[in-house]
Amino acid sequence: MEEAQEKSFTRRIYELVEQYAKTQFEIYKLKGIKMGAGVFAAVATGIILWLIFLMLLLFLSVGAAFYLGSLLGKWHHGFFIVAGFYALIGLLIYVFRVKNLKEAIANYIVAQVFEDDKINRDEQQ
């Protein structure tokens, strides 16, 4: 009889450990999904803001080109000046390399991931 109780106790411990492991797996899976969703939301928001900024820049550029063209007397001269301005900016960005831009984006994503993790730890305390 004692042996049957020991087996029952051992089986119950095994079942509890198995249930604990499954629960922990689900918790980590849900935390991963939440973290991924947070990063995706941050990136999507950034993309939307950049698109709005680019549309603003496009319309400002066209407006500046027409304005400069009207000052110079020929429309195409204004567009050449604006294109030259963007070529100069592009050259400056190329000289200072995209490496800094890549690092900034990577740091932003890592900060988002760890910010979510920090918020989770603060909520648990």
C-alpha contacts under 8 A as a table, 3 or more apart, distances in Angstrom:
res1	aa1	res2	aa2	distance
1	M	4	A	5.12
1	M	5	Q	6.41
2	E	5	Q	5.14
2	E	6	E	6.18
3	E	6	E	5.01
3	E	7	K	6.22
4	A	7	K	5.11
4	A	8	S	6.09
5	Q	8	S	4.95
5	Q	9	F	6.00
6	E	9	F	5.02
6	E	10	T	6.00
7	K	10	T	4.98
7	K	11	R	5.91
8	S	11	R	5.07
8	S	12	R	6.06
9	F	12	R	5.07
9	F	13	I	6.19
10	T	13	I	5.12
10	T	14	Y	6.14
11	R	14	Y	5.00
11	R	15	E	6.14
12	R	15	E	5.05
12	R	16	L	6.16
13	I	16	L	5.09
13	I	17	V	6.13
14	Y	17	V	5.16
14	Y	18	E	6.08
15	E	18	E	5.05
15	E	19	Q	6.04
16	L	19	Q	5.01
16	L	20	Y	6.02
17	V	20	Y	4.99
17	V	21	A	6.14
18	E	21	A	5.14
18	E	22	K	6.26
19	Q	22	K	5.16
19	Q	23	T	6.12
20	Y	23	T	5.08
20	Y	24	Q	6.10
21	A	24	Q	5.13
21	A	25	F	6.15
22	K	25	F	5.07
22	K	26	E	6.26
23	T	26	E	5.10
23	T	27	I	6.18
24	Q	27	I	5.00
24	Q	28	Y	6.23
25	F	28	Y	5.26
25	F	29	K	6.07
26	E	29	K	4.97
26	E	30	L	6.09
27	I	30	L	5.18
27	I	31	K	6.13
28	Y	31	K	4.97
28	Y	32	G	6.06
29	K	32	G	5.10
29	K	33	I	6.25
30	L	33	I	5.00
30	L	34	K	6.09
31	K	34	K	5.03
31	K	35	M	6.05
32	G	35	M	5.05
32	G	36	G	6.03
33	I	36	G	5.06
33	I	37	A	6.02
34	K	37	A	5.07
34	K	38	G	6.13
35	M	38	G	5.07
35	M	39	V	6.28
35	M	113	V	6.27
35	M	116	D	6.38
35	M	117	D	7.69
36	G	39	V	5.15
36	G	40	F	6.05
37	A	40	F	4.98
37	A	41	A	5.98
38	G	41	A	5.10
38	G	42	A	6.18
38	G	112	Q	7.47
38	G	113	V	7.65
38	G	116	D	7.36
39	V	42	A	5.12
39	V	43	V	6.13
39	V	109	I	6.75
39	V	112	Q	6.22
39	V	113	V	6.57
40	F	43	V	5.12
40	F	44	A	5.94
41	A	44	A	5.07
41	A	45	T	6.00
42	A	45	T	5.17
42	A	46	G	6.13
42	A	112	Q	7.65
43	V	46	G	4.99
43	V	47	I	6.15
44	A	47	I	5.06
44	A	48	I	6.22
45	T	48	I	5.15
45	T	49	L	6.18
46	G	49	L	5.13
46	G	50	W	6.10
47	I	50	W	5.05
47	I	51	L	6.15
48	I	51	L	5.10
48	I	52	I	6.29
49	L	52	I	5.14
49	L	53	F	6.13
50	W	53	F	4.92
50	W	54	L	5.99
51	L	54	L	5.01
51	L	55	M	6.17
52	I	55	M	5.16
52	I	56	L	6.25
53	F	56	L	5.06
53	F	57	L	6.09
54	L	57	L	4.89
54	L	58	L	5.99
55	M	58	L	4.99
55	M	59	F	6.31
56	L	59	F	5.34
56	L	60	L	6.11
57	L	60	L	5.06
57	L	61	S	5.94
58	L	61	S	5.12
58	L	62	V	6.23
59	F	62	V	5.14
59	F	63	G	6.02
60	L	63	G	5.02
60	L	64	A	5.97
61	S	64	A	5.02
61	S	65	A	6.00
61	S	82	V	6.76
62	V	65	A	5.02
62	V	66	F	6.21
62	V	79	F	7.64
63	G	66	F	5.23
63	G	67	Y	6.10
64	A	67	Y	5.00
64	A	68	L	6.00
64	A	78	G	7.39
64	A	82	V	7.35
65	A	68	L	5.21
65	A	69	G	5.92
65	A	75	W	7.43
65	A	77	H	7.90
65	A	78	G	4.27
65	A	79	F	4.69
65	A	80	F	7.91
65	A	81	I	7.30
65	A	82	V	5.92
66	F	69	G	4.93
66	F	70	S	6.08
66	F	75	W	6.05
66	F	78	G	6.00
66	F	79	F	7.21
67	Y	70	S	5.16
67	Y	71	L	6.34
67	Y	78	G	7.07
68	L	71	L	5.03
68	L	72	L	6.15
68	L	75	W	7.59
68	L	77	H	7.42
68	L	78	G	4.54
68	L	79	F	7.91
68	L	81	I	7.96
69	G	72	L	5.09
69	G	73	G	5.84
69	G	74	K	5.11
69	G	75	W	3.99
69	G	76	H	6.34
69	G	77	H	5.48
69	G	78	G	3.97
69	G	79	F	7.13
70	S	73	G	5.06
70	S	74	K	6.34
70	S	75	W	6.19
70	S	78	G	7.66
72	L	75	W	7.69
72	L	77	H	6.98
72	L	78	G	7.36
74	K	77	H	5.71
74	K	78	G	7.36
75	W	78	G	5.59
75	W	79	F	6.89
76	H	79	F	5.10
76	H	80	F	6.24
77	H	80	F	5.06
77	H	81	I	6.26
78	G	81	I	5.16
78	G	82	V	6.31
79	F	82	V	5.14
79	F	83	A	6.02
80	F	83	A	5.01
80	F	84	G	6.01
81	I	84	G	5.03
81	I	85	F	6.20
82	V	85	F	5.00
82	V	86	Y	6.39
83	A	86	Y	5.15
83	A	87	A	6.12
84	G	87	A	4.89
84	G	88	L	6.14
85	F	88	L	5.14
85	F	89	I	6.35
86	Y	89	I	4.98
86	Y	90	G	6.02
87	A	90	G	4.97
87	A	91	L	6.08
88	L	91	L	5.06
88	L	92	L	6.26
89	I	92	L	5.10
89	I	93	I	6.23
90	G	93	I	5.09
90	G	94	Y	6.11
91	L	94	Y	4.99
91	L	95	V	6.09
92	L	95	V	5.06
92	L	96	F	6.27
93	I	96	F	5.25
93	I	97	R	5.89
93	I	98	V	6.96
94	Y	97	R	4.73
94	Y	98	V	6.67
96	F	100	N	7.76
97	R	100	N	6.59
97	R	101	L	7.84
98	V	101	L	5.01
98	V	102	K	6.23
99	K	102	K	5.09
99	K	103	E	6.21
100	N	103	E	5.13
100	N	104	A	6.15
101	L	104	A	5.05
101	L	105	I	6.27
102	K	105	I	5.24
102	K	106	A	6.13
103	E	106	A	5.08
103	E	107	N	5.96
104	A	107	N	5.14
104	A	108	Y	6.13
105	I	108	Y	5.06
105	I	109	I	6.34
106	A	109	I	5.25
106	A	110	V	6.21
107	N	110	V	5.11
107	N	111	A	5.97
108	Y	111	A	5.08
108	Y	112	Q	6.22
109	I	112	Q	5.08
109	I	113	V	6.34
110	V	113	V	5.11
110	V	114	F	6.21
111	A	114	F	5.21
111	A	115	E	5.81
112	Q	115	E	5.05
112	Q	116	D	6.27
113	V	116	D	5.36
113	V	117	D	6.39
114	F	117	D	4.81
114	F	118	K	6.03
115	E	118	K	5.03
115	E	119	I	6.20
116	D	119	I	5.12
116	D	120	N	6.27
117	D	120	N	5.09
117	D	121	R	6.32
118	K	121	R	5.10
118	K	122	D	6.15
119	I	122	D	5.08
119	I	123	E	6.17
120	N	123	E	5.15
120	N	124	Q	6.37
121	R	124	Q	5.19
121	R	125	Q	6.54
122	D	125	Q	5.35
